[in-house]
Amino acid sequence: MMPHLGEELWRRLGHGQLLVETPWPEADGRLTVDNSVTIAVQVNGKLRATIELPPTPRRRLRNPRPWPRMPCSARSRASRRAR
């Protein structure tokens, strides 16, 4: 029922082409960038203040792997213990 309703609303909005045949809109990357970042300041779990800062560029980690490399047998033992 919803695809039919969507097509009907699309037609009533004045579009001549079917909604199914309409291409997806292109995203504008400039609109997804924040001009500021809000940081919360908490003391003993209570919000005391907020700070507005300009965003800093992201840095790549030297080692993107968060854990040291383990042999296969140690990895399987660790996964069994976690269950």
C-alpha positions, 0 to 999 in steps of 0.5 A, a space after each residue: 500500500 505504501 508504494 502506491 501512496 508514495 506515487 500518489 503523493 508524488 503526482 499530487 506534488 506536481 511531478 510528471 515522472 514516476 517516483 520510482 524512475 526519479 534518480 536519488 538526489 546528490 548529497 552536498 558534502 559542504 552541508 555535512 560539515 559542522 562549523 563548531 563542536 559542542 563539548 559538555 563539561 561534567 563534574 560528578 556526573 552533572 552538567 556544569 557547562 558547555 564549550 563551543 570549539 571549532 572542529 579540528 582536522 581528524 588525524 590518522 592513527 599510526 596503528 589502526 588495529 586496537 589490539 595486538 596481533 595474537 596467534 590463532 589459538 590464543 584468539 579462539 580461546 579469548 573468544 570462547 571465554 567472552 561467550 
